[in-house]
Amino acid sequence: LRKDGVSGAAVAGEMAAYLYSNGETFSSLLEDIYLKYGRVVSSNSYFICDSKETIKELFDGLR
């Protein structure tokens, strides 16, 4: 199992079998994790600029 996707599918199948044998589901496990650690919400956006001068100023400000 050298490919990440194949390995991931094998682990997911093993996890599903374990959860099923304990009367749980992926969803119930996620809910338990959310209750313990909370939920995270992320909102990403992009800034598009063609001005080399403005881009330089922005990156200089980050340094």
N, C-alpha and C positions, 0 to 999 in steps of 0.2 A: 504494500500500500504506500506507494511513493508520492502519489499526487495528493495535494491538499484536499481537493474536493472529495476524492474517494475516501481518504482517511476521515474527513469530517462526516461523511455519510455513515461510515461504520460506527463512529462514536455516537452520532445522533441516534442510530438504530439501537445501539447498546443502551443508551440513556432512556430511550422510549420503552424498551423492554423492562428496564429496572423500574421506571416510574409506573408502568402498567401493573407490574407485579405487586406494587405497593398501593395500588388504587389511586394513583396520581396521574396528572397529565403535564405536558410542557406548560400549559397555561396556568395550572395551579401552582407549579413551581415558580413561575415568573411572578405571580401574585404574592407568594411568600417572600420572594426577594424584594419586591417593591415595598411590602409592609416593613421589612427589616431595614432597608437602606434608603427607601424613597424612590421617586421617579425623577428622571432627568429629561428636560426639554431643551432642545437646541434649535436655534434659528440661524441659518447661514445666509449671507448675502454677498454680492459681488460689487466691486467698484471698478468701472471700466473707464480708462483714461488713455487718450492717444497722445497727450502732450508729454514729451520727454522731460521737459523742465519740471512740470508738476510731479511726475513720477519720481524724478531725482529728489525733489524736495520732500516727498512723502517718505522715501526710503532713508534719506539723511535724518529725518526726524525719528525714525525707528532705531537708528544706530546709537 
